[in-house]
């Protein structure tokens, strides 16, 4: 459960009522690189050279007889992983609520608080697409802590008027079966994302494997992309009411270029602290070149304040205006925060 919601958001009766179905996903808030990185996450993962050879060169979500035989010989177990989106409302189109993702996470299937594992025989019998058609979800889901209250299906849970918050609904958009072991001599195949150099390509593939293909040891949510803290979410929600939709977690380089942050990928020192990285903006208005920082308590420390001031100065030299907002102000006077952001945007 997401706590300490601003009173100004709670004052809107609709804020604490779940919307009626159907809802439509607006993918425009998800960076293209994130979308591309998850395109081939279906069926058995990771895709390997031995799998393609066993399948005769053509893979489907449902494993072929050759793949089944391969994994039977290996004795491989699999974890069912859900790709989950957390969303905020983004207006109505043709009487259908549009929702924009603010976070993407991975959650393993579990039973009695343990990650479930199954053999290839059962994987081959399961129809994931049929299950996805029932619109599975996680209710009471906090993507920041990774906690949720229950799992079920959207039509049954959201039938009629129900109290709750849309941002605590985790929409399962896809699922895949993750192999718990891959032999070292079996080459993992990945899509070519046209990275700038072979070195960056190698690093990307390494960290993509870590993020998506590391088996879960316990029941938890693994963050992939999106807002990092609840105070960022609250600002996103208040801005959405003004039809303002900034990007989340944007890396800003010394030449003014911007790139979406990828949590685990950019947490790597070689990526994150590469030459030319100025900062990571919590929210970013690309067209207006405005960076918004939602500052937690540690930003009040003298050393951190000096560092923040230096970043603001560097961004200004690049033609990027900054808005630094203390977390307490977001929780206690969110309308004032939105006025400040709109003033900098020139509205």
N, C-alpha and C positions, 0 to 999 in steps of 0.2 A: 504494500500500500504506500502510495506517495503522500508524504505528510507535509505539514506546514504550508498549505496552500494559501495564497494571498486572499484577504477578505473581499477585495474587489472582484476577483474571479468567482468566488462563492456566492456573491450577491446576485449573480445572474442565475435564475432558477434553471435554465436550460443546461447550465454548466454541469450540474450534478444529476442529470437524467441521461440515460443511454439513448442514443438515436434509434429510430426505427429503421429496420432493414427495408430495402437494400441500401448499402453504401458503396461508393465507387472509389477505388484507389487512384490517387493522382501521383504518379511517379516522378513528377518534375522536381521534387525536393531531394531525390536520391541521386548522387553524382553518377555520371555515366560509367566511370571506372568501377564503382561498386556494383552497378547493375550488370556490367559485362563479367565481372569476377564471379557472379553467382549464376550466370546463364546456364552453365553445363552441370549444375549441382542437381542431379536427379539420378535415380537408379542406384547402382552400386558405385561407391567412391572410395578412394581415388581411382580414376581410370588409369589403367596400366597397359604396358605393351603386351604382357601375357594375356590379359583379358581380351584385347582386340584380336590376338591370334587365336584364342580359344573360341571366339565368337565368329570367326571367319571374316574379320575386318569390319563388321557392322554391329554397332552396339545399340541397344534399346534400354529403356528404363527397367523392363522386365528381363532378368538375366537369361541368356541362352542356355541350351543344354550343355554346350561346351564350357561355359563359365561355371555352371553348377558343378560339373565334374571337376573343374580346376579347383574350386574352393572346397569341395568335398575332400579332395586329396590333401589339400593344405590344412584342413580342419579349421578354417577361418570362421570366426564369429563376427557379428555385425551389430552395430548400434543404430537405431532409427533416430535420425536427427531432424528436427523441425527448424525451418527458417521462419523467424517470427518478426513481424513489423509492429511497431507502436506508432500511433497516429494522432494527429490533431485535426479538428474540423477545418475545412477550407471553402465553405460556401455551398450553395445549392446550384445544381444544373439540372433542368427538367425535373424538378421536384426530387432529385436524388442527392443526398449529402455526399460531397466530395471530401475525402480524408487524405492528408499528406503525411507520409512517414517522418518521424523525427528520430527513430532509432531502429536498428536491425540487430537481432541477436540469434544465437543458436541454442536450442534446448534439446537434450536427449530424452527419449522415452524412458519412463521409469516405473517401478512398482515397489511399493513399500520402502520408499526413499532410497532405492538402489537403481543404478542405470541398468536397463534391460539389455541383454545380449541374446542373439539368436543365430542359428546356423543357416547356411544357404538354402536348405530345403524349405524352410518356412518363408524365407525372403522371396523365393521363386513363386510361392503360392499367394502372397499378399498382393492386393490391388491398391497401390498407393493413390492412384488417380481417383478411384471410386471413393476413398476415404477423404481426399481433399475436396471432393464435390459436396461433402456434408458440411463444409466450412468449419473445420476445427479451430479452436481458440483457447487462450489462457485468460481466465478472468481474475481480477484483483492483481494484475501483473505489474510489478514495478521493475522496469528495465534497468534502473540504476543499481538496485540491490540484487536483482535477479530473483526475487521472491514472487510467488503467486498463490492464490487461494484454491483454485480448482481449474481443471481442464474440461472441455466439453465441446459443444457445437453452437455456432452463432444463432441459427434459427430458433433453437430451443431456449437458449439463454436470454435472447433479446426479444422474445415474443411478448408484445404488450409493453406497457410503460414500466421501466425498472430504474430505480435509483442507482447511480454509479457514475464513473468518469470514463469517458472515451479513451483517455490516455492510459488507462489501466486495462484495456482490452488488447491482448496480444493476438494479432491475426496470423494464422499459419498459412503462408503463401506457397510453401513447397516443402518436400521432405526427401531425404536420401538415406541410403544404408551405408554407414561408414565401417569399413573393414578395420578391425582392431589390430591387425598385423599385416604388414606388406613386406615381403622378402627384400633384402637390400639389393639383390640382383635384378629385381623387377622394376623397370623404368616407369616412373610416373609421368603421364602425358598431360600437358597443359595447353590452353589456348595461347596463341601469340598475341599479346596486348600491345605490341609495337612500342615497347619501352625504349627510351632514348639511347641506351647502350646495352651491350651484352652483360656488363657488370650489374646494371640495375635490373635487367631481366632475371639474372641468376638470383639476386637478392629477393626480388618480388616472388619468384616461384618458391623459394625457400620459406618465406614468411606466409605465403598463401597456404602452403602445406601445413605450417604450424597452426594457422588460424582455423582452417576448415577441416583438416584431416588428422588432427591430434585426437585420439580417442578420449572420451570423458571418463575420469576416474570417480567422479561424484556427480550428483544431481545438481546442476547449476545452469545459469544462463551465461553464455559466452558472448561478449559484446563485439560487434563487427563494425558498426558505424553509427554516428548520430550524436545528439546532445549528450554531454557528459554529466550534467547535474540537473536536479529539479529546478533550480532557479533559472537555468537556460530555458527549460520547458515552459515555465510560467511566462517568461518574456515572449517566447514564440506564440503562446496562446493569446496573449494580450495583443500582440502585433497582428495576428491573424484576424482578430475582430476589426482591425483597421484595414484589412485586405493587404497587409504587408507580409511578405514571405521571404525572409533572408535564408541563406544557406547556412548549414551547421558545420562547425569545425573546419575552417579554411586556413591552410598554410600560406603565408605571405613571404615571398622571397625578396632579396635585396634589389632585384631588378624590377620589382613590381608585379611579377608573375604570381599567380595563385593556383593552389592545388588542393583538392579535398583531402582531409586527414583520414587515415585508415587505421585508427587505434593500433592494433598489434604491429602492423607493417611499419607505421611511422614511429612506433615506440622504439624501434631498433635504432641504436645510437648512430650507425652509419647513415641511415636515412634522415632521422630527425635532426641531427646536428651537423648535417652536411653544410659545406660552405654556402653562404648566401641566404640561409633561413633567418628571417627576422622574428617571426612570431606565429602563433596559431590563434586566430580570432574565433571566439565562441560562436558568433553570428556574423555574417558578412553579406552586405548588399553590394553585389558585383557591379551593377549598372551605375550606382551612385558612388561607389568606392568608399563605403562606410563600414568600419569594423566596430563591432559591439563586444565588449568584454564584461562578463558577469562575474564579478570578483568575490571570492569567498573570503573568510576572515583573515587568512594569512597575508592577503594583499595590503592589510593595514600596517604591517611591519615596516619600519623605516627602510631597510635594505630592499625589500620587495617594491616599496613605493618608488624608490629611486630607479629601480630596474624598469618598472611600468612606465615611468615618465620618459625614460630613454627610448622605449619602444614607441610611445606616442610620437616622439620627435622624429624617429626614423620613418615612421609611416607617413607623417606629414610631408616629409621630404619627397615621398613617392606619390604625393597627391591623394593619400588615403586619410580620411578624417576618422577620429576615434571617439567612441563613447564608452567610458568606464563607469560601471554601475556597481556599487556595493551590494552584496547579497541582502543585507538588512533592509535596504531601500526597496529592493524587489519584493521582499515579503511584506513590508509595511506600507509602501506607497507606490504600488505598481502603476497607477494612472500617471503619476509624476514622471516615472521612468519612460513611459511611452511618449509623453510630451517632449521629453529631452531628445529621444531618438528621432521623432518626427521633425523637430527643429533642425537637427543636424542634416536630415534628409532634405530639408528645404520645403517641408509641407506645413 
